[in-house]
Amino acid sequence: MTNTLKVDALCVGQLDHEAGAGTVRVPQQVHVVTATGRGSYARTTPDRYGFPRLARARQKRHHGLATGDLVHASIPKGKWAGTWTGRVSVRASGKHGLSTPVGRCTVSHRNLRPLQRADGYAYSHRQEVTE
C-alpha cells in the first residue's frame, strides 16, 4: 500500500468543487475490524486421504474461556512474568496459549481474567496516514 491518503467515503460519488463541496477533515485514527472466525464445527481431524484420524473435543469452551477471547494474564514467574493482554487459544488441559503483541506464551487458566468474549472479530486502532 502506498502512502497516499485513502478515504473510502470519498470514492462513492463525485464532489462538486464549484459549489463548494470538499473534504473538511480527515480522521486521525481509524477503527479496524478483522474477521477471525468462530472456530471449526468439524468433529474429526482427517488424514491426507480424508479418513478420520482423531476425534476433536466436543466443546469449544474450556475453563470458562473460548478461543479468541480477549484476556488479561497475570503471570507470577518465569520468562513471561508480568501482566499481558491478548487473545487466548484454549486447550482442555487448562494450559492455554496467549497471543500478545510481543509473541506467544503458555499460561494457566488460573492466571487469566476475561475482558471480552470472542464474537468472531478482532478490533484495533491505527493511525491514518496524512500527507
Secondary structure, 3 states (H helix, E strand, C coil): CCCCCCCHHHHCCCCCHHHCCCCCCCCCEEEEEEECCCCCCCCEEECCCCCEEEECCCCCEECCEECCCEEEEEECCCCCCEEEEEEEECCCCCEEEEECCCCEEEEEHHHEEEEECCCCEEEEEEECCCC
